[in-house]
């Protein structure tokens, strides 16, 4: 799906189409342009878009191959950002990551969304309803709004992660969890790594904006980045690190719980072995095939041996319970 938003001081229009040529024909180069390519995996269509905006053809491979996350600083045809956004949706016990690319030019911004990002859909709807005024701004202001909404989204994601960790912490501290609980925490910790890359990506952009020859973001929008997003990124980064530490601590405690349960099982097996060791000796002793064994001819031998075996078992169990081994 292609969603085309064109705007200027006196103009605001939203157009949607599944056909690339139809969408490109609606583009007026005199207006500012935001083109959203949602679930768009047409390589030929992507090439048409890249060619229309006179971008380097290598961008096609970067979009489809999903180049390493971050700002591309090597080419100067546009501001190219390959992103990974952590969401609160879970699949196979892992937090889902929305991946894609953002391309910013002189009067256009293109977002290639492999999976639709809800915050961008909400932003687009708010712009259409004019609850967000963008007519006096350029496309770099759209970029600012995108990053602002992405960071706001992380507050929701981190709150969801905290609630999940609260439940897991109850299991861990009650020592009622098992190996599955440990795997849940480990998987959660591993799947949240993209958050770190996301914050580093925004910090990298903020550093690039300080260069005098950085042309893609105007001074007024730079001020918005510096005044509002720098503080927010730092707070979210600290919250992210705190969550990671929390996960690590729970993993350590659960690992100790698992080791303790394993040790208890081994102790019980050792106690059982200890109990049956003298019994095995007795049965082995009277299992010898010697001709002259006086006890074999006594009528009381069998019940006597059985009584000794039972006495050994009961006394061993009693002693183990007194020592709190059982």
Secondary structure, 3 states (H helix, E strand, C coil): CEEEEEEECCEEEEEEECCHHHHHHCCCCCCEEEEEEECCCCHHHHHHHHHHCCCCCHHHHHHHCCCCCEEECCCCCCEEEEEEEEEEEEECCEEEEEEEEEEECCCEEEEEECCCCHHHHHHHHHHHCCCCCCCCCCHHHHHHHHHHHHHHHHHHHHHHHHHHHHHHHHHHHCCCCCHHHHHHHHHHHHHCHHHHHHHHHHHHHHHHCCCCCCCCCCHHHHHHHHHHHHHHHHHHHHHHHHHHHHHHHHHHHHHHHHHHHHHHHHHHHHHHHHHHHHHHHHHHHCCCCCCCCHHHHCCCHHHHHHHHHHHHHHHHHHHHHHCCCC
